[in-house]
Amino acid sequence: MRYTKPSLLSVFLGLLIYCLSINSHAQEARELGKPYEEFGEYKIFFSVFNSSFIPPEIAKAYELVRGSNRALVNIAVLKNGQIRGSKAAVSGEFKNLIQQTRELEFKEIKEQNAVYYLAPLRFDNEEVIHFNITVTPEGSEESHSFSFHRKMNTD
């Protein structure tokens, strides 16, 4: 029997819908605004979620570490008119409230026609984290930078 990797794209989309639909997180949803930034012909989607949302078998297949104090930053780049992710160079950093800065190390995930980027991080319960992300779509000489913040909670 041949083992194939489960689709993370369906897990991420489901998690995004789930997170935005929970009534108990209404205040956080208002703070989140739209889950993407637009730059000319590109939409750059971003999300941050606890790694424990990933089922163990998917985490193992993609070598992702799960934990109640670990999260994943997810970046996907869509060019106007396309429904699949585009390749890009993705980099970034995150800062806590006392301005301690750490680099994000993004890993490219390819599935069927989808391409997206994940970066792991550790956090403390109720920690507010500020993210600075830079994306250069493949074939483009222009980089696009944006920032956002999230209040992280352990499971």
N, C-alpha and C positions, 0 to 999 in steps of 0.2 A: 504494500500500500504506500503510495507516494503522499508525503505531507506537503500541503501548500499553505502559505501564510494567509491568515485571515485578513480581511480588508479593514485597515485602520480608518480609511476615509469614511466608511459608513458609521464607524464608532464615533468619529469626530463630529460628523454632521448630527448624529443623534444626540451627542452630549451638548452641542451648541443649542439645539432646539430645546432640550431638557432644561438646561441652565436658564435660558431666557423665559421659559414658561412657568417656572416655579413661583407661586404667589408669595411665599415667605421671603423671597429675595427681590421683592419689588423695588426697594430702595436701591439695591446694587444694580439692578437692571436699568434704572433711570440714570445712574452714574455711568454705566457702560456706553450709552449712546449706540451708534451704529458699530457693527463689528468689522468695519473695514475703512480704509482710507482710499481716496481716489486721486490718481496722478495721471492726467492725460488719458491715454488709452488703457491704463491699468487700474484694477481694483486690487488692493492688498488686504486680504482678510487676516485677522489675528484673533487669537483666543488664548487663555491661560486656564488650565484645569488641573485638578489633583490627579496625580499618576495612578492613584488607587482606583480611579474610574475605569482604567484599562484592565480588561480581563487578564488573568495570569498567563494564559496560553498566548495571547497576542503580545504581551510584554516580553515573554521569553523569545518569541519568534523575531522580534525587532530589537532585542537586547536593551530593553527599557527597564529602569529600576522603579519599582512601585514602593510607595510608602505614604503614611499619613501626612508627613511634612515635606513631601516632594511634589513638584508640579512640572508640567510641560508647557512650554510656549509653542503655539502652533501658528505658522505663517503659510499662507497660500497666495499665489499671485495669479490673477486671471486677466487676460487681455480681452478687451471689449469684443463681444461676439463669440467668445470661446467658452465652453463649459468645463474644460479640464484645466488643471493648473499648469502654469508655465514654469520652466526652469529659471532660476535666478541665483545670484550670489546674495546670501542673507547673513547679516552680522548684527550684533547688538550687545547691549549691556543692561544691567539692572542695578538700581540703587535702593537702599532702605532709607528710613527717615533720618538716620544720622550720617547719610551720604557715603556709606561704605559701598563701593562699586565692584561689581564682578562681571566678567565677560560671559556672554551666552555662546555656547558652542552648538551650532545648528547642524543637524544631521538630515540629509536629503532622504526622503521616503518616496519610492516610486512604486505605484500600483497600477496595473493595467494602463489607463490613460491619465492617471492622476499623479501629480508631483506636489509635494508639500514639505515643509521643513519643521523639525522639532528640536527644541533645546530644553534640557532638564535644568531644574534649579531646586535648591532647598530653601525653606522658609520657616519662620516661627508663626505660631497661631496668632491671628489678628494683625499680622504685619502688613503694612502698606508698602507696596513695591512699585517703583517707577521704572518703566521700560523705555529704552531708546533703541529703535530698530532702523537699520538701513538696508534697503533692497535695491539691487541693480538687476533688472530683468535681462535674461540672456538676449544678446543681439542689440542691447541698448547701451549707449555710453553714459546715460544719465542715471544717477542714483537718486533714490527717494527715501527721505528720512521722516519719521514720525515718532511720537511719544504717546504713552498711555500709562495709566496706573491701575492697580488692583489691590483690594484688601484680601489677603489670603487667610483661609481658615483650614485647620487640620480636620481630618475626618473624625 
